[in-house]
Structure formats: structure tokens, C-alpha cells
């Protein structure tokens, strides 16, 4: 019994589900669905740094409407980047697994003459 490779696991997931989960909460939940841990922790770290940066820069005062828009825009940018990256990784894994399957099928063909 062989275990599925990383690309096979990624290709077996649905790309739109991972993209939706990355966009809606904006915290990289789609990476958990795809079982991709490094991008997930990078997304969580970048979101945490963005929150901490906003917290420390406001200096204990109430944030203005402009500062709130900047904060939400940064989280929106993080979520858009993760959506695009998750979709590209899914497409790359699909292409790689189909190429491997075609290669395996072509090598398994019986030939009359070699």
C-alpha cells in the first residue's frame, strides 16, 4: 500500500473551496483544507503582525476611520493574495498529477516492437 503524495492530496481537494476558505475569514483556512502547513502559518503570522502593527501604531487612542480602512484593506490584501496562491498551487498540482498519470499509462502500454 502506497501513501498518496503531497501533490495527489492537493489535487484531490477542490480549488474553489480552498479559495473560498482563504477569502472569507482571510486567515488561511483554505490552507488547512489543502493540508499545506507552511503557507497557513505564514498567513497567520502576517495577519498577526498586521494586527500588532496597527495596535502599536495607534498608541492607545481610538483609531480614526482612515486607520480602520487601512487595517481592513491590509487584511483584504492578505486574503486576496492567499486566494490567488491557493488556486495557482491547486492548478499546478493538477497538471503535475495528470502528467505523471499520462507518463505512467504510456510506459505501461504493451508494444509489439521496441
C-alpha positions in Angstrom: 0.0 0.0 0.0 1.4 3.3 -1.0 0.6 6.6 0.5 -0.6 9.5 -1.7 2.0 12.1 -2.5 1.7 15.7 -1.4 0.6 16.7 -5.0 -2.0 14.0 -5.1 -3.5 15.2 -1.8 -3.5 18.7 -3.1 -5.0 17.7 -6.4 -7.8 15.7 -4.7 -9.0 18.8 -2.9 -11.4 21.3 -4.6 -9.7 24.5 -5.7 -12.7 26.7 -5.3 -13.3 25.5 -1.7 -9.7 26.4 -0.7 -10.0 29.8 -2.4 -13.3 30.5 -0.7 -12.0 29.5 2.7 -8.9 31.7 2.2 -11.0 34.6 1.2 -13.9 34.6 3.6 -12.2 34.5 7.0 -9.0 35.9 5.5 -6.8 33.8 7.8 -5.7 31.0 5.5 -8.3 28.4 6.4 -8.1 27.1 2.9 -4.6 26.0 3.5 -5.8 23.8 6.3 -8.2 22.2 3.9 -5.4 21.6 1.4 -3.1 20.4 4.2 -0.5 23.0 3.4 1.0 24.0 6.8 3.8 26.4 5.8 1.6 28.8 3.9 -1.0 28.6 6.7 1.5 29.6 9.4 2.9 32.3 7.1 -0.6 33.7 6.6 -1.4 33.6 10.4 1.9 35.3 11.1 1.4 38.0 8.6 -2.2 38.7 9.9 -0.9 38.8 13.5 1.9 41.2 12.5 -0.6 43.4 10.7 -2.9 43.5 13.8 0.0 44.1 16.2 1.4 46.9 13.9 -2.0 48.6 13.9 -2.3 48.2 17.6 1.1 49.7 18.5 0.9 52.5 15.9 -2.4 53.8 17.2 -0.8 54.3 20.6 -3.8 53.5 22.8 -6.1 56.1 21.2 -9.3 55.3 19.3 -8.5 54.6 15.6 -9.8 57.1 13.1 -11.9 56.0 10.2 -8.9 56.3 7.9 -6.9 54.0 10.1 -9.7 51.5 10.2 -9.9 51.4 6.4 -6.2 50.9 6.2 -6.4 48.0 8.6 -9.2 46.3 6.8 -7.6 46.9 3.4 -4.4 45.2 4.6 -6.4 42.1 5.7 -8.3 42.2 2.4 -4.9 42.3 0.5 -3.7 39.3 2.6 -6.8 37.3 1.8 -6.7 38.1 -2.0 -3.0 37.0 -2.1 -3.8 33.7 -0.4 -6.8 33.1 -2.7 -4.6 33.5 -5.8 -1.8 31.5 -4.4 -4.0 28.6 -3.3 -5.7 28.5 -6.7 -2.3 28.5 -8.5 -0.9 25.7 -6.3 -4.0 23.6 -6.9 -3.7 24.1 -10.7 0.0 23.2 -10.6 -0.7 20.0 -8.6 -3.5 19.0 -11.1 -1.1 19.5 -14.0 1.7 17.6 -12.3 -0.5 14.6 -11.3 -2.1 14.3 -14.8 1.3 14.4 -16.4 2.5 11.7 -14.1 -0.6 9.6 -14.8 -0.1 10.0 -18.6 3.6 9.1 -18.3 2.7 6.0 -16.3 0.0 5.0 -18.8 2.3 5.4 -21.7 5.1 3.3 -20.1 2.6 0.6 -19.2 1.5 0.1 -22.9 2.5 -3.2 -24.4 4.3 -2.8 -27.7 4.9 -5.2 -30.5 8.3 -3.8 -31.4 10.8 -1.8 -29.4 
